[in-house]
Amino acid sequence: MYTKKFILHDYKRCPFCIRVRIMLYLKDIPYEVVEEPLREWTDWMKDWSSKNNERPRVPILREIKSDDSEVVYTESNQINLMLDDRDGNPVYTPTKESPEYQKMIDWFDWCDNTMKPLLDTYKYGENGEFDASKVQTHAQALASELNKLKTELVTGNYLLGPKMTLADIAIIPFIRQIMRTRGGEFNFSQFPNVLGWTLNLTEAAWFQTDAMRDEGARDGF
Ligand SMILES: N[C@@H](CCC(=O)N[C@@H](CS)C(=O)NCC(=O)O)C(=O)O
């Protein structure tokens, strides 16, 4: 059964969605977009979430097959692993048996479970209550985690060496978010190679395409 089309349930500014849009672009996979109004959600999302007893969240990628059956994929990094592998030519995924594969999984985990909570606190405050007097402390906590990126990027252009992988794709939308918070007040001069890695990716011609645009991304997201 062949794939008739992909549909991405998307929110422009969501960094998890940007991960998936990067991959769809790099793998040259056409797709339709359904914009999800966060917290209101489309009827499809409400229906899917109640049938599956899952909280509505973006991104969701639907694969519509030639017989109109559909497969629903959730979790941005899992979606990206699937997209990279589906043509039998995984360009951005290290081989499963290699130490790099486990390192990639560790970066996924670090990004979502360690760095993102610190980024949210830096951006929105503890429990979403912004307090300007605590920004410095929150920035320091975030900076101490970003040291991991700094150390890793000493040996190569990308996190796992000379080639861009899903590890870079997973993390880059979040670093861009830090760079944009409150007009870019985070002090990146302490991380010149992280800045270089970010600009190398975000200023690449392919990153400037419509799919990667996250307009409206001021401080709000
Ligand atoms: N682990 C998920 C996280 C997705 C996620 O948290 N998406 C946010 C938007 S950035 C969302 O849908 N939030 C709505 C909610 O949690 O109610 C992934 O990697 O896809």
The ligand as a Gaussian input file, in Angstrom:
#p B3LYP/6-31G(d) Opt

LIG

0 1
 N        7.064000      15.337000      23.414000
 C        6.220000      16.008000      22.457000
 C        5.950000      17.410000      22.954000
 C        4.928000      18.149000      22.109000
 C        4.423000      19.406000      22.826000
 O        4.575000      19.551000      24.059000
 N        3.774000      20.285000      22.069000
 C        3.183000      21.470000      22.651000
 C        3.309000      22.662000      21.723000
 S        4.964000      23.248000      21.683000
 C        1.700000      21.258000      22.840000
 O        1.031000      20.715000      21.977000
 N        1.189000      21.717000      23.977000
 C       -0.204000      21.675000      24.248000
 C       -0.497000      21.078000      25.566000
 O        0.419000      20.444000      26.123000
 O       -1.632000      21.230000      26.014000
 C        6.905000      15.980000      21.091000
 O        8.142000      15.864000      21.063000
 O        6.232000      16.011000      20.051000

